Amino acid sequence: MSKTKVLNLRIDPDLKKRAKAIAQDDGRTLSNWVTHLIEREVKKAEKENEK
C-alpha cells in the first residue's frame, strides 16, 4: 500500500512556475515543497486549536 496519496489541484501557470523556482532553490521538488508547506500549516493550526 502506498504511503502517499495523490492530490489533484488546479493552479495558475505563472504561480506554478514561481513556486517551482522557489522549491528548486530550496532543494525540493514542487510536490515535496507543497507537502512541506501544508504540513507546516497543519501543525500551526493544530497548535493554535490546542489553546
N, CA, C and O atoms as a printed pandas DataFrame, in Angstrom:
     atom_number atom_name residue_name chain_id  residue_number  x_coord  y_coord  z_coord
0              1         N          MET        A               1    0.844   -1.194    0.000
1              2        CA          MET        A               1    0.000    0.000    0.000
2              3         C          MET        A               1    0.881    1.246    0.000
3              4         O          MET        A               1    1.897    1.293    0.694
4              5         N          SER        A               2    0.498    2.238   -0.766
5              6        CA          SER        A               2    1.257    3.473   -0.903
6              7         C          SER        A               2    1.247    4.276    0.401
7              8         O          SER        A               2    0.239    4.328    1.105
8              9         N          LYS        A               3    2.372    4.890    0.701
9             10        CA          LYS        A               3    2.457    5.737    1.887
10            11         C          LYS        A               3    1.941    7.143    1.613
11            12         O          LYS        A               3    1.744    7.924    2.544
12            13         N          THR        A               4    1.721    7.469    0.350
13            14        CA          THR        A               4    1.231    8.797   -0.008
14            15         C          THR        A               4   -0.009    8.674   -0.879
15            16         O          THR        A               4   -0.282    7.618   -1.450
16            17         N          LYS        A               5   -0.742    9.750   -0.969
17            18        CA          LYS        A               5   -1.936    9.822   -1.807
18            19         C          LYS        A               5   -1.773   10.976   -2.779
19            20         O          LYS        A               5   -1.053   11.936   -2.505
20            21         N          VAL        A               6   -2.436   10.877   -3.899
21            22        CA          VAL        A               6   -2.394   11.912   -4.920
22            23         C          VAL        A               6   -3.430   12.982   -4.599
23            24         O          VAL        A               6   -4.564   12.675   -4.231
24            25         N          LEU        A               7   -3.026   14.239   -4.745
25            26        CA          LEU        A               7   -3.925   15.373   -4.566
26            27         C          LEU        A               7   -3.868   16.196   -5.844
27            28         O          LEU        A               7   -2.862   16.847   -6.127
28            29         N          ASN        A               8   -4.938   16.166   -6.607
29            30        CA          ASN        A               8   -5.003   16.939   -7.844
30            31         C          ASN        A               8   -5.558   18.315   -7.534
31            32         O          ASN        A               8   -6.555   18.448   -6.825
32            33         N          LEU        A               9   -4.914   19.330   -8.065
33            34        CA          LEU        A               9   -5.427   20.681   -7.901
34            35         C          LEU        A               9   -5.081   21.509   -9.119
35            36         O          LEU        A               9   -4.157   21.193   -9.868
36            37         N          ARG        A              10   -5.838   22.567   -9.300
37            38        CA          ARG        A              10   -5.588   23.481  -10.415
38            39         C          ARG        A              10   -4.866   24.705   -9.864
39            40         O          ARG        A              10   -5.172   25.199   -8.779
40            41         N          ILE        A              11   -3.895   25.179  -10.648
41            42        CA          ILE        A              11   -3.102   26.326  -10.218
42            43         C          ILE        A              11   -2.767   27.171  -11.443
43            44         O          ILE        A              11   -2.544   26.641  -12.532
44            45         N          ASP        A              12   -2.734   28.464  -11.259
45            46        CA          ASP        A              12   -2.368   29.372  -12.327
46            47         C          ASP        A              12   -0.961   29.015  -12.834
47            48         O          ASP        A              12   -0.059   28.796  -12.025
48            49         N          PRO        A              13   -0.763   28.955  -14.141
49            50        CA          PRO        A              13    0.545   28.562  -14.685
50            51         C          PRO        A              13    1.705   29.431  -14.191
51            52         O          PRO        A              13    2.790   28.917  -13.920
52            53         N          ASP        A              14    1.485   30.732  -14.074
53            54        CA          ASP        A              14    2.557   31.610  -13.586
54            55         C          ASP        A              14    2.885   31.320  -12.128
55            56         O          ASP        A              14    4.054   31.306  -11.744
56            57         N          LEU        A              15    1.864   31.091  -11.321
57            58        CA          LEU        A              15    2.089   30.767   -9.913
58            59         C          LEU        A              15    2.849   29.450   -9.789
59            60         O          LEU        A              15    3.739   29.319   -8.948
60            61         N          LYS        A              16    2.497   28.479  -10.624
61            62        CA          LYS        A              16    3.208   27.197  -10.602
62            63         C          LYS        A              16    4.679   27.391  -10.952
63            64         O          LYS        A              16    5.555   26.817  -10.306
64            65         N          LYS        A              17    4.946   28.193  -11.964
65            66        CA          LYS        A              17    6.326   28.456  -12.382
66            67         C          LYS        A              17    7.125   29.104  -11.254
67            68         O          LYS        A              17    8.261   28.717  -10.983
68            69         N          ARG        A              18    6.514   30.095  -10.598
69            70        CA          ARG        A              18    7.186   30.785   -9.489
70            71         C          ARG        A              18    7.403   29.866   -8.300
71            72         O          ARG        A              18    8.461   29.894   -7.671
72            73         N          ALA        A              19    6.397   29.047   -7.990
73            74        CA          ALA        A              19    6.516   28.106   -6.875
74            75         C          ALA        A              19    7.586   27.057   -7.159
75            76         O          ALA        A              19    8.354   26.688   -6.270
76            77         N          LYS        A              20    7.634   26.581   -8.398
77            78        CA          LYS        A              20    8.631   25.581   -8.774
78            79         C          LYS        A              20   10.041   26.143   -8.612
79            80         O          LYS        A              20   10.939   25.437   -8.152
80            81         N          ALA        A              21   10.243   27.404   -8.984
81            82        CA          ALA        A              21   11.555   28.032   -8.832
82            83         C          ALA        A              21   11.947   28.122   -7.359
83            84         O          ALA        A              21   13.099   27.866   -7.007
84            85         N          ILE        A              22   11.005   28.482   -6.507
85            86        CA          ILE        A              22   11.280   28.562   -5.070
86            87         C          ILE        A              22   11.607   27.179   -4.519
87            88         O          ILE        A              22   12.541   27.022   -3.734
88            89         N          ALA        A              23   10.839   26.183   -4.931
89            90        CA          ALA        A              23   11.086   24.809   -4.483
90            91         C          ALA        A              23   12.483   24.362   -4.886
91            92         O          ALA        A              23   13.207   23.778   -4.080
92            93         N          GLN        A              24   12.862   24.633   -6.123
93            94        CA          GLN        A              24   14.192   24.240   -6.593
94            95         C          GLN        A              24   15.285   24.961   -5.812
95            96         O          GLN        A              24   16.307   24.358   -5.488
96            97         N          ASP        A              25   15.089   26.226   -5.508
97            98        CA          ASP        A              25   16.056   26.975   -4.706
98            99         C          ASP        A              25   16.192   26.376   -3.301
99           100         O          ASP        A              25   17.241   26.481   -2.666
100          101         N          ASP        A              26   15.117   25.754   -2.835
101          102        CA          ASP        A              26   15.092   25.119   -1.514
102          103         C          ASP        A              26   15.584   23.667   -1.587
103          104         O          ASP        A              26   15.636   22.976   -0.570
104          105         N          GLY        A              27   15.942   23.209   -2.791
105          106        CA          GLY        A              27   16.435   21.845   -2.953
106          107         C          GLY        A              27   15.341   20.794   -2.900
107          108         O          GLY        A              27   15.592   19.643   -2.542
108          109         N          ARG        A              28   14.127   21.191   -3.258
109          110        CA          ARG        A              28   12.977   20.281   -3.191
110          111         C          ARG        A              28   12.291   20.204   -4.548
111          112         O          ARG        A              28   12.445   21.085   -5.393
112          113         N          THR        A              29   11.540   19.141   -4.735
113          114        CA          THR        A              29   10.627   19.086   -5.870
114          115         C          THR        A              29    9.437   19.960   -5.523
115          116         O          THR        A              29    9.226   20.296   -4.357
116          117         N          LEU        A              30    8.663   20.328   -6.526
117          118        CA          LEU        A              30    7.468   21.128   -6.259
118          119         C          LEU        A              30    6.520   20.368   -5.349
119          120         O          LEU        A              30    5.958   20.939   -4.415
120          121         N          SER        A              31    6.342   19.088   -5.618
121          122        CA          SER        A              31    5.456   18.266   -4.799
122          123         C          SER        A              31    5.922   18.221   -3.346
123          124         O          SER        A              31    5.117   18.370   -2.426
124          125         N          ASN        A              32    7.211   18.017   -3.144
125          126        CA          ASN        A              32    7.748   17.959   -1.787
126          127         C          ASN        A              32    7.631   19.301   -1.089
127          128         O          ASN        A              32    7.339   19.356    0.106
128          129         N          TRP        A              33    7.855   20.386   -1.824
129          130        CA          TRP        A              33    7.762   21.714   -1.244
130          131         C          TRP        A              33    6.335   22.031   -0.803
131          132         O          TRP        A              33    6.117   22.562    0.286
132          133         N          VAL        A              34    5.362   21.700   -1.661
133          134        CA          VAL        A              34    3.956   21.933   -1.322
134          135         C          VAL        A              34    3.563   21.078   -0.116
135          136         O          VAL        A              34    2.873   21.558    0.783
136          137         N          THR        A              35    3.994   19.825   -0.091
137          138        CA          THR        A              35    3.711   18.957    1.055
138          139         C          THR        A              35    4.298   19.553    2.329
139          140         O          THR        A              35    3.653   19.549    3.378
140          141         N          HIS        A              36    5.509   20.060    2.238
141          142        CA          HIS        A              36    6.170   20.701    3.385
142          143         C          HIS        A              36    5.354   21.892    3.887
143          144         O          HIS        A              36    5.167   22.053    5.093
144          145         N          LEU        A              37    4.871   22.721    2.969
145          146        CA          LEU        A              37    4.075   23.888    3.356
146          147         C          LEU        A              37    2.767   23.482    4.020
147          148         O          LEU        A              37    2.369   24.066    5.028
148          149         N          ILE        A              38    2.106   22.488    3.459
149          150        CA          ILE        A              38    0.841   22.023    4.031
150          151         C          ILE        A              38    1.080   21.458    5.422
151          152         O          ILE        A              38    0.330   21.756    6.352
152          153         N          GLU        A              39    2.120   20.645    5.569
153          154        CA          GLU        A              39    2.432   20.055    6.878
154          155         C          GLU        A              39    2.709   21.144    7.910
155          156         O          GLU        A              39    2.241   21.056    9.045
156          157         N          ARG        A              40    3.462   22.163    7.523
157          158        CA          ARG        A              40    3.777   23.266    8.433
158          159         C          ARG        A              40    2.509   23.992    8.876
159          160         O          ARG        A              40    2.348   24.299   10.057
160          161         N          GLU        A              41    1.616   24.265    7.936
161          162        CA          GLU        A              41    0.389   24.988    8.259
162          163         C          GLU        A              41   -0.585   24.151    9.082
163          164         O          GLU        A              41   -1.283   24.682    9.946
164          165         N          VAL        A              42   -0.636   22.851    8.819
165          166        CA          VAL        A              42   -1.494   21.963    9.608
166          167         C          VAL        A              42   -0.998   21.928   11.055
167          168         O          VAL        A              42   -1.795   22.038   11.987
168          169         N          LYS        A              43    0.308   21.776   11.242
169          170        CA          LYS        A              43    0.869   21.764   12.606
170          171         C          LYS        A              43    0.588   23.080   13.317
171          172         O          LYS        A              43    0.253   23.093   14.501
172          173         N          LYS        A              44    0.726   24.184   12.593
173          174        CA          LYS        A              44    0.452   25.508   13.161
174          175         C          LYS        A              44   -1.012   25.622   13.590
175          176         O          LYS        A              44   -1.302   26.099   14.688
176          177         N          ALA        A              45   -1.927   25.188   12.733
177          178        CA          ALA        A              45   -3.361   25.250   13.047
178          179         C          ALA        A              45   -3.702   24.349   14.225
179          180         O          ALA        A              45   -4.487   24.726   15.095
180          181         N          GLU        A              46   -3.112   23.165   14.251
181          182        CA          GLU        A              46   -3.367   22.242   15.369
182          183         C          GLU        A              46   -2.882   22.829   16.689
183          184         O          GLU        A              46   -3.548   22.708   17.717
184          185         N          LYS        A              47   -1.724   23.462   16.649
185          186        CA          LYS        A              47   -1.174   24.089   17.855
186          187         C          LYS        A              47   -2.083   25.221   18.326
187          188         O          LYS        A              47   -2.333   25.356   19.523
188          189         N          GLU        A              48   -2.577   26.031   17.398
189          190        CA          GLU        A              48   -3.469   27.138   17.764
190          191         C          GLU        A              48   -4.793   26.622   18.318
191          192         O          GLU        A              48   -5.383   27.261   19.188
192          193         N          ASN        A              49   -5.266   25.486   17.833
193          194        CA          ASN        A              49   -6.526   24.916   18.306
194          195         C          ASN        A              49   -6.413   24.294   19.676
195          196         O          ASN        A              49   -7.427   24.039   20.325
196          197         N          GLU        A              50   -5.183   24.042   20.133
197          198        CA          GLU        A              50   -4.971   23.467   21.478
198          199         C          GLU        A              50   -5.171   24.512   22.561
199          200         O          GLU        A              50   -5.370   24.162   23.724
200          201         N          LYS        A              51   -5.122   25.773   22.206
201          202        CA          LYS        A              51   -5.231   26.863   23.202
202          203         C          LYS        A              51   -6.611   26.980   23.747
203          204         O          LYS        A              51   -6.871   27.840   24.589
